[in-house]
Each structure stands twice: as structure tokens, then as C-alpha cells.
Amino acid sequence: MNILHTATSPFTDQKPGTSGLRKKVRVFQTSHYLENYVQAIFNVATDLNGGMLILGGDGRYYNVQAIQTIIKMAVANGVRHIKLGQAGLFSTPAVSHLIRKYRAAGGLILSASHNPGGPEGDFGIKFNTANGGPADTQFTDQVYAESLRIAAYRLAEMEDVPLEAPAHFQYGETLIEVIDPVSDYAELMEHIFDFKKIKALFSSGLFTLCFDAMHAVTGPYATEIFQRRLGASTGSVINALPQEDFAGGHPDPNLIYAKELVAHLNGSSKAPNLGAASDGDGDRYMLLGRNFFVNPSDCLAVMTANAHLLSGYKQGLNGVARSLPTSRAVDKVAETLGIDCYETPTGWKYFGNLLDDRRITLCGEESFGTGSDHIREKDGIWAVLFWLNLVAIKRQSVEEITRAHWARFGRHYYSRHDYEGLDSDLAEQLMENLRARTETLKGQEYAGHVITDCDDFSYTDPVDHSITEHQGIRILFEDESRIVFRLSGTGTEGATLRVYLERYENDPALHNIETQVALADMINIARELAELQTRCGREQPDIVT
């Protein structure tokens, strides 16, 4: 087989973020851009030479074209076995599972997660290592350094691989398998959860589900698992067909973008008992009861408090972890259970060492992601199955389970305010100003709330002792309220300032306040401290979740 060596020049903007490299589609379509970045990965991930690669994506625009290019580069770079999802589809959790199950050297996931798709939308590439989790900072730094000095890339001269149906192909010394993207993952879920009990819940005729796949990758997974294997009625999965532009929608499972699902769950007494949505690549999720929203921080806390009831976790939990911006609801549960609770930077890769070292069993983040030690990614379908299994055991509604949890552990009122499309320099200046004031803010009082601590969050990994700095500004108050400021690394244009607001309330009589009302003081304090109006000209956030 002829291997082409194509001369190229470096691009200076290929530094991966917390979830790989994300850019506009038109950027990835620039001549040599995709090839440069993929070759940089192959140059660093030397175990792929002679090893197995898992390859697939969320079905967004440019997914199939990129896959064909990557196949040819993988063959040229000595990969001996490639497993591809049929039609180029794989959810991120499925890739993590397949890497672990088949002991692959790594996986390439083509996705920009919850970002919009289509010709004018976003595209992304993320490399997952042999443990199934996202590559760590050391690896991504090496890839970036390689991208800055790359002079050529390798490409096998071969025909495109048919992706329409499961099949085997041999190209030189490389075996290429196109496989059903769902079956391996579905079997894992059957092993973890009590499908018999969940199936009985649906067959009772008293329980209904609405799952919104948002025209993204989880459509085939949800249809197979919820409707075919568990017996949920036909039509329980909506927007199930993956589309390149997500049918013009925004595949972000929140109250803003999952409007159809929210409408289904709110209003009528005949609304579904449980509603859920998942994002572009299937790792995030939103959970709803009838006329009731459960925020992701509470989801993690409820799961932690009840995991022992599920057969897959009856042995108990080693510990739990949450990202810095995630509310401290799970901390209360961990304290009661007598298990460790770790606070990590944003980015699922930071949970990997804790999971591999068996320090934790469950982990989660406020941005609609929760997971466990079954893989090394967050997992939307898994999270929905966890709740279905819990409802089947407790025979209580989503709302009843959540309110009982608040009555026991207290309620953490919580919200995230996103200010999108900010000028990057202004956003950095805003953060630098807060960073410079961390010491002077201690002891100051705002609207009756006294600041007890303020810092720029730094994390020392307890396993490898690596240090990650400048992860967000934490402001802690004596009444256990909290504000966190952080610049997001998942967008493709401008800067997004995320402001995380939290207030703890232990009195059950005060658990029914509307969230934004309960957080009014924190909202005003955050605006004052960040000087959002004067620095950025913003009175209100673009998105509130």
C-alpha cells in the first residue's frame, strides 16, 4: 500500500481545551488543518502504532468526511486494528467502554459535545487514552507542542471505507471493523442495572418516560435500551434520528434548549413521569420529573445517598468527587456516609486518576454530567437508567425522591449564569481583577453576608501530585453560600464567563422558594464584585441554568 507523505506547515491555534480541540467547521476544513492535528496525536500517542484505535463521533456535519481522513492516516501510522461505529456514530460513553473492553490503545471522538452543528456550526476532536478517559494535560500539551513543529503528515492511498453496515475490511496490515455502535454499551448497562425491575415499572402501565435525544447520537442508544429492551412505549424517545445539524437545534440538555421536553413534562396531569435529554455526544443529560426540574448537582447528591440500593453499587462507594463549580450538596452526603469527597478542576479528565486509584465510585459536574467507575467519561444514558432503577425500587416520583433528600440533607439552591461572547481581553481583565482582590475580600460584608474565604482555586492531584492552578475564583460566605467565577474553555468564539451561585438552606419550610429568588442576594453580590456592567457592559446573563 502506498503511503503519502505530505509537506505541511504548523497552525498556531491547535491547543486543546478541557475537551479536545474545538473550532468552527470551516476552520477544520482548511487545507491540512485536520491532518496536522491528527498527525500530532499519532506522533505523541505512540502506542497506537501496532495497537487498536476506537473511532467515531456524534454524527454532526463533517463527521463522516473527517473519519475517512483519519482512517487513512491511522493505516499510514501503523494502527493495526480500527473499530468504527456504523455510520460513523459512537457516543462518548460508548467509546470509553469499548477502549476498556477491547484494551484499545486509545480512541478518537469527533464531537463538539453540546455546541451547535451544521456547516456554520462547530466541530471537535478529542483523544481518549487506554484507560478510556480524556487525555491528561501533559498529553495535550505534548500534542500542542507537536502541532507547532509539524512538517509533514502520513496518509494511506486507499478508497473510502463503507460505513453503512457492520463489516470487516483488511487494508494492508490493518483490520478495520464497522460495528453496531449500541450493542456493547447496552450490554454493559444491563450488567449494572436491574433491567427486570425497570421493565416491570414500564409494564405496570402507571409509569411513562420521555427521552429527548435532540437529534444527536443518543437516539439509537435510547431507542434500543428504553424502548426495545425495557419496554417503554413507542414514541418515548423523541427526536431520535441523528442529524448533521441537529435539526437546526442546539444539542445542550438544559431548560433553555430542550424546550420540547420541558413542555411535555410541565402542565398536564398526564405528562410523563420522568423526562430526560442528552447532548450531542451523549455524555451530558438533564433530568425532569412531572413539573419538576432536578439540577445536576442535586442529581449527584441523590445518587450518592441512594447508590447502595442499586445492585450495581450495593457494595458501597469508595468515595465521590465533584468539579469546583458543582454545588456542595454531595459534600453533605459524603460527610454523613463517612466517605471522601474530592473537589477537582472542571474537566472530566481530573476524575480519571481518582477512579483508576479506586478513591471514588461516583463523580459529577454541574454542567449536566454524572458518571461512575464503569467507564472514564460522564454518561447520560447511564444516569437516566440510575434514576429509573431508583424510581423502580422506591416506588416514588422524581420529585418525592428529591424532596425527601432535601429534608434529610438540606437544600443547596444553585444556579449558573453564563455571559457569552465577551471580548476575551476584557474577560481576562475581569478575572485578573478578582484574582488580585482575593486576600482583601476576606472579612468583608455584602448585603449581610460575610466573606470567610476567597481564593483562586488550585488543585493538587492526590494520586500523581500534579498541580493545576488558576481554575476559578471561589468566594465562600459564613452562611455556607458560595460564588464561583470561571472562564469557560468549551466555546469557539469569544469568551464565556460562568458565574456559579449557591445558597444552603437547612429548614424544610424554606425549600419551596423559586431558585432565582432564593439566590437574589448572591446574584447581586456577584455582579457588584465582578463589575460586569462597567467592565463588560452586561446587565443580564445570556443563559440561566
C-alpha positions, -999 to 999 in steps of 0.1 A, spaced: 0 0 0 13 34 -10 18 58 19 18 95 10 40 120 29 25 154 25 45 185 35 27 210 57 32 240 79 21 244 115 -11 262 127 -7 282 159 -42 277 172 -43 239 178 -40 240 216 -66 215 230 -90 227 257 -107 207 285 -124 186 259 -100 184 230 -98 208 201 -130 226 191 -133 250 162 -158 261 136 -163 236 109 -148 259 83 -116 260 103 -113 222 103 -120 223 66 -90 245 60 -64 227 39 -41 205 61 -58 217 94 -74 184 104 -45 163 91 -19 184 111 -38 179 144 -44 142 139 -8 136 129 3 154 161 -18 130 181 -3 100 163 32 114 169 25 116 206 3 85 212 30 60 200 11 30 214 -14 34 185 14 21 162 6 -16 163 -24 -11 185 -62 -7 183 -80 26 178 -117 32 185 -131 58 162 -165 75 159 -184 107 166 -218 123 173 -229 125 137 -225 162 133 -216 179 100 -181 169 87 -181 138 109 -180 112 81 -155 131 60 -131 135 89 -135 98 98 -124 88 63 -93 110 65 -85 97 100 -88 61 88 -63 67 61 -39 84 85 -43 56 110 -34 30 84 -4 51 74 7 55 110 7 17 117 -26 12 136 -33 -25 133 -70 -26 143 -97 1 139 -132 -3 154 -156 21 138 -192 28 146 -218 21 119 -225 54 100 -195 68 119 -216 70 151 -203 64 187 -214 82 218 -185 93 240 -195 69 268 -196 40 243 -161 49 231 -148 49 267 -164 15 273 -150 0 240 -115 12 248 -116 -6 281 -134 -37 270 -112 -44 240 -80 -30 256 -75 -5 228 -46 19 228 -69 48 226 -99 64 209 -107 95 188 -141 111 194 -153 135 168 -177 159 186 -181 194 199 -205 180 226 -233 204 232 -222 230 207 -243 236 175 -236 217 144 -240 222 106 -218 239 80 -217 271 101 -215 252 134 -187 236 155 -166 206 152 -141 189 175 -117 161 181 -108 146 215 -84 118 222 -91 93 249 -63 72 263 -60 35 272 -79 39 304 -109 51 285 -107 87 298 -98 120 282 -61 126 277 -45 145 306 -29 179 304 6 165 299 -5 146 268 -25 175 253 5 199 260 27 175 241 2 173 212 1 211 211 39 213 211 40 188 183 14 207 162 37 238 164 67 219 148 49 195 124 63 194 89 45 165 72 17 141 77 12 105 65 -19 93 46 -25 59 30 -36 59 -6 -68 39 -4 -106 40 -11 -131 53 15 -144 26 39 -181 18 36 -198 27 69 -234 18 61 -234 -16 77 -213 -38 100 -185 -54 81 -148 -63 82 -121 -49 58 -84 -56 55 -62 -28 42 -26 -39 42 -18 -49 78 -48 -30 93 -81 -47 101 -110 -23 100 -143 -33 117 -175 -14 113 -197 -24 142 -231 -18 158 -224 13 179 -250 4 205 -248 -33 215 -216 -34 236 -228 -4 256 -263 -17 261 -249 -50 274 -228 -30 300 -260 -12 311 -278 -45 316 -249 -57 338 -250 -26 360 -288 -21 364 -318 -42 372 -335 -43 338 -361 -67 351 -373 -43 378 -372 -13 354 -391 -33 328 -418 -41 354 -421 -4 361 -430 3 325 -452 -28 321 -473 -17 351 -489 9 328 -485 35 356 -452 49 345 -442 67 314 -409 82 300 -400 109 276 -364 110 264 -352 137 241 -322 127 220 -321 162 205 -314 147 170 -279 137 183 -261 105 189 -281 90 218 -312 84 196 -302 49 186 -289 41 221 -321 53 238 -344 36 213 -326 3 218 -323 4 256 -355 22 267 -380 11 241 -367 -23 229 -350 -37 260 -370 -21 287 -404 -19 271 -411 19 272 -438 26 248 -431 35 212 -425 72 209 -410 75 244 -378 86 226 -383 118 207 -360 135 182 -343 101 179 -328 104 144 -292 119 145 -288 147 120 -258 166 109 -271 199 121 -292 185 150 -323 196 130 -312 232 135 -313 229 172 -287 233 200 -279 199 215 -275 212 250 -297 194 275 -309 223 296 -342 242 303 -334 267 275 -327 244 246 -347 213 255 -380 233 252 -400 204 236 -391 181 265 -399 207 291 -433 213 275 -440 176 276 -432 174 314 -449 205 325 -486 211 327 -509 182 322 -515 155 349 -510 130 321 -474 143 315 -447 116 315 -434 106 350 -398 111 341 -382 132 314 -346 133 302 -325 148 274 -290 142 263 -264 162 244 -246 159 211 -222 131 221 -243 115 248 -223 123 279 -244 150 294 -281 148 305 -309 167 321 -335 151 344 -371 162 350 -400 149 370 -435 159 362 -435 197 367 -401 193 385 -365 200 375 -336 183 393 -304 203 389 -273 182 381 -256 190 415 -287 176 433 -287 146 409 -251 137 420 -261 141 457 -292 120 454 -273 92 435 -246 92 462 -272 89 490 -291 61 473 -265 41 454 -264 13 479 -300 4 469 -289 -5 434 -275 -39 427 -245 -25 407 -234 -4 437 -246 -24 467 -210 -29 478 -209 8 487 -190 37 474 -152 42 477 -157 80 476 -172 108 454 -158 137 435 -173 169 421 -159 197 400 -152 231 416 -183 248 402 -206 220 412 -227 227 444 -216 212 477 -248 192 480 -228 159 476 -203 171 503 -232 169 528 -240 133 518 -203 122 518 -199 136 553 -229 117 565 -218 85 548 -182 88 561 -166 87 526 -141 111 510 -153 139 487 -129 155 463 -131 189 447 -114 190 413 -110 214 385 -135 215 357 -129 187 331 -137 150 333 -100 141 329 -94 152 366 -117 124 378 -96 97 359 -68 93 384 -93 92 413 -113 65 396 -82 44 385 -68 46 420 -102 34 434 -106 65 456 -140 73 442 -170 54 427 -193 83 416 -184 117 402 -202 147 386 -202 182 375 -228 210 374 -228 211 336 -252 182 333 -227 154 336 -225 125 361 -207 92 359 -192 63 378 -163 38 377 -180 18 349 -162 39 324 -140 70 324 -164 95 310 -196 111 321 -226 92 308 -261 105 301 -279 72 294 -263 56 324 -276 85 346 -311 82 333 -310 44 340 -298 51 375 -329 72 382 -352 47 365 -338 20 387 -341 42 418 -378 50 410 -385 13 404 -370 5 438 -385 33 459 -418 35 440 -417 73 445 -417 100 419 -387 120 409 -400 150 430 -407 128 460 -372 113 460 -356 147 457 -377 164 483 -370 136 508 -333 141 501 -336 178 509 -355 171 541 -326 149 552 -296 168 540 -308 203 534 -313 221 500 -285 238 481 -302 264 460 -280 266 429 -278 283 395 -253 291 368 -253 324 349 -235 325 316 -223 357 299 -214 346 264 -194 362 236 -174 385 258 -143 402 245 -116 378 255 -92 406 268 -120 422 288 -130 388 303 -94 381 313 -90 415 329 -122 409 349 -107 377 362 -74 393 369 -91 420 390 -109 394 411 -77 374 414 -58 404 427 -85 411 453 -88 376 468 -70 385 501 -86 418 506 -122 404 502 -119 382 533 -139 395 562 -159 420 541 -197 420 543 -220 423 513 -258 425 518 -254 410 553 -232 381 540 -197 379 554 -169 365 532 -149 340 551 -126 329 524 -117 338 488 -91 322 466 -80 313 430 -86 276 431 -56 253 428 -57 215 427 -31 190 437 -39 156 424 -37 132 454 -25 103 431 2 118 408 7 150 428 4 172 397 -7 208 404 -34 226 383 -37 263 390 -60 293 382 -92 272 379 -116 298 391 -122 323 418 -140 309 449 -158 332 473 -171 315 504 -195 331 529 -201 322 566 -236 310 560 -223 284 535 -233 304 505 -208 305 476 -200 323 444 -175 309 418 -163 329 387 -147 309 359 -139 314 322 -152 285 301 -129 266 277 -156 249 256 -167 277 232 -152 285 198 -157 323 197 -150 350 222 -151 342 259 -178 329 282 -179 340 318 -197 315 340 -209 326 374 -219 299 398 -243 308 427 -251 287 457 -270 291 489 -276 264 516 -309 261 534 -315 235 561 -350 245 570 -376 223 551 -401 251 554 -379 272 532 -373 246 504 -400 259 481 -386 293 472 -381 299 435 -344 294 428 -335 328 414 -354 345 442 -336 324 468 -303 334 452 -311 371 447 -285 383 472 -258 361 457 -267 374 422 -264 410 432 -232 404 451 -216 386 421 -225 415 398 -210 440 422 -178 420 428 -172 413 391 -182 448 379 -199 432 350 -217 463 338 -188 486 339 -162 461 326 -183 442 300 -215 463 295 -237 434 306 -267 438 328 -281 403 324 -267 368 316 -273 352 283 -283 318 298 -295 309 332 -295 272 343 
